Amino acid sequence: MNKLTHITTSKKILGGVPTIKGTRIPVATIADFILHKKTSEIYKEFPGVTKAQVGDVRQFMIQRAS
């Protein structure tokens, strides 16, 4: 399993829901954009999110689906 350096969980942040590290953005929120083929909109809605972070969300989704 690859280390997803941009994904974190902490009970102190959103009760342990996986989030983008350093933010309170749930991975599920970004995953929803990806699933609906609206990746370019991620950067409009969340200007601080990087391509590397979105890449880790994609990997997270793949790992969860396996």
C-alpha positions as a Markdown table, in Angstrom:
| # | Residue | x | y | z |
|---|---|---|---|---|
| 1 | Met | 0.0 | 0.0 | 0.0 |
| 2 | Asn | 1.4 | 3.4 | -1.0 |
| 3 | Lys | 1.9 | 6.1 | 1.7 |
| 4 | Leu | -0.6 | 8.8 | 1.0 |
| 5 | Thr | 1.3 | 11.8 | 2.4 |
| 6 | His | -1.5 | 14.3 | 1.7 |
| 7 | Ile | -4.3 | 12.3 | 3.4 |
| 8 | Thr | -4.7 | 12.2 | 7.2 |
| 9 | Thr | -7.2 | 11.1 | 9.9 |
| 10 | Ser | -7.5 | 12.5 | 13.4 |
| 11 | Lys | -10.3 | 12.2 | 15.8 |
| 12 | Lys | -9.7 | 15.9 | 16.5 |
| 13 | Ile | -10.5 | 16.9 | 12.9 |
| 14 | Leu | -14.0 | 16.0 | 11.7 |
| 15 | Gly | -14.2 | 13.1 | 14.1 |
| 16 | Gly | -11.6 | 11.1 | 12.3 |
| 17 | Val | -13.0 | 11.4 | 8.8 |
| 18 | Pro | -10.1 | 11.2 | 6.2 |
| 19 | Thr | -9.2 | 14.8 | 5.2 |
| 20 | Ile | -6.6 | 16.6 | 3.0 |
| 21 | Lys | -3.6 | 17.1 | 5.3 |
| 22 | Gly | -3.5 | 20.6 | 6.8 |
| 23 | Thr | -7.1 | 21.3 | 5.9 |
| 24 | Arg | -10.6 | 20.4 | 7.0 |
| 25 | Ile | -11.6 | 19.3 | 3.5 |
| 26 | Pro | -12.9 | 15.7 | 3.6 |
| 27 | Val | -11.4 | 13.3 | 1.1 |
| 28 | Ala | -15.0 | 12.3 | 0.2 |
| 29 | Thr | -15.7 | 15.8 | -1.0 |
| 30 | Ile | -12.8 | 15.8 | -3.4 |
| 31 | Ala | -13.7 | 12.2 | -4.4 |
| 32 | Asp | -17.2 | 13.3 | -5.3 |
| 33 | Phe | -15.8 | 15.9 | -7.7 |
| 34 | Ile | -13.5 | 13.2 | -9.3 |
| 35 | Leu | -16.4 | 10.7 | -9.6 |
| 36 | His | -18.5 | 13.2 | -11.4 |
| 37 | Lys | -15.7 | 14.1 | -13.8 |
| 38 | Lys | -15.4 | 17.7 | -12.4 |
| 39 | Thr | -11.8 | 17.6 | -11.4 |
| 40 | Ser | -11.1 | 21.1 | -12.9 |
| 41 | Glu | -13.8 | 22.5 | -10.6 |
| 42 | Ile | -11.9 | 21.2 | -7.5 |
| 43 | Tyr | -9.3 | 24.0 | -8.0 |
| 44 | Lys | -12.0 | 26.6 | -8.4 |
| 45 | Glu | -13.9 | 25.6 | -5.3 |
| 46 | Phe | -10.8 | 24.8 | -3.2 |
| 47 | Pro | -8.0 | 27.1 | -4.6 |
| 48 | Gly | -5.4 | 25.8 | -2.0 |
| 49 | Val | -5.7 | 22.2 | -3.1 |
| 50 | Thr | -2.8 | 20.9 | -5.2 |
| 51 | Lys | -2.6 | 18.4 | -7.9 |
| 52 | Ala | -0.5 | 16.2 | -5.6 |
| 53 | Gln | -3.3 | 16.2 | -3.0 |
| 54 | Val | -5.9 | 15.3 | -5.7 |
| 55 | Gly | -3.6 | 12.5 | -6.8 |
| 56 | Asp | -3.5 | 11.1 | -3.3 |
| 57 | Val | -7.3 | 11.2 | -3.2 |
| 58 | Arg | -7.4 | 9.2 | -6.4 |
| 59 | Gln | -5.0 | 6.7 | -4.9 |
| 60 | Phe | -7.1 | 6.6 | -1.7 |
| 61 | Met | -10.2 | 5.8 | -3.8 |
| 62 | Ile | -8.4 | 3.0 | -5.6 |
| 63 | Gln | -7.1 | 1.5 | -2.4 |
| 64 | Arg | -10.5 | 1.6 | -0.8 |
| 65 | Ala | -12.1 | 0.0 | -3.9 |
| 66 | Ser | -9.6 | -2.9 | -3.9 |
